[in-house]
Amino acid sequence: MKPTRWIGVGIFLVGMIVLCSYSVYPIYNPDVEDATMLLGVRIGTTLLIIGAVILIVEISVERYREYKKMKEEITEEDLRP
């Protein structure tokens, strides 16, 4: 995999870990404030979205490059029956 994909996957996984940790946080600290929980959920969700966008853009660009390369290699004469 390319480094850009690894970065996207890493950011996505960090977002999941943050969301999971903040969902378990009230069990260990019952006196947690709402603002703290909301901040954790916002950070986790933001990281998930950023990671997903990076992955979607990387996959789209790669597919476009492959399509362009394939279109150059195959002539129109080969496509006719």
N, C-alpha and C positions, 0 to 999 in steps of 0.2 A: 504494500500500500504506500501511497505517496505521503509525504510529511503533512500535507494540508489535511488529508483525511484523518491522520492520527491526531492532529490538533483538534479537529471537529469532534471526533469520538471522545477525546479526553475532556474537552469542555462539557460535552453532553453528559458524560459519566460523573464529572464533578457536580454538575447541576442536580443529577439524581441523588448523589450522596448527600448534598446539602438539604434537599427536600426530605430525604429519609431521616436524616439526623434531626431536623427540626420537627418532624412528626413524632419522634420518640422523645424529644426533649422535655415535654410536660410530664412524662412519666417519672423522670428522675428529678425534676425540679418543678413541683406543683405551684410554686409562687411566681411563675414566669408571667411577664406582662404581655398584653396583646400586641403591643408595638414591636416587641422582640420577635414574636412569632410571625407577625406580618412581614417584618424585614427579612427574615430567613426564607419565607415562602417567595417573596419577591425576588430575592437574589437567586434562589434555586430555579425559579421559573425563567428568569432572564438568561441564566446560563444554559438551560435546556434549549431555549429558543435560539440563542446565538450558535450553539453547537449544531442544531438541526439546520439552520440557515447555511452554515459553512459546508455541511455535508451535502445539502441539496445543490448548492451552487457548484461545488467541486464535481459532483456526479454529472450535472448538466453540462458543464464545460467539457468534461472528458467525453461524454457521449457526442457532443457537437464536433469535437476534434476527430473522433473515430468516424462519424458520418461524413465529414468533409474529406477525410483520407480515403474512405471507401468510394466516395463519389468520384474522386480523381483517378482511382485505380480502375474502376469499371467504366468502360466506354458505353455510349448509347447503343452502339451496334451489338454489343453483347447482351443487352437487355431486350432487344427485339426478338420475337418468336421466329 
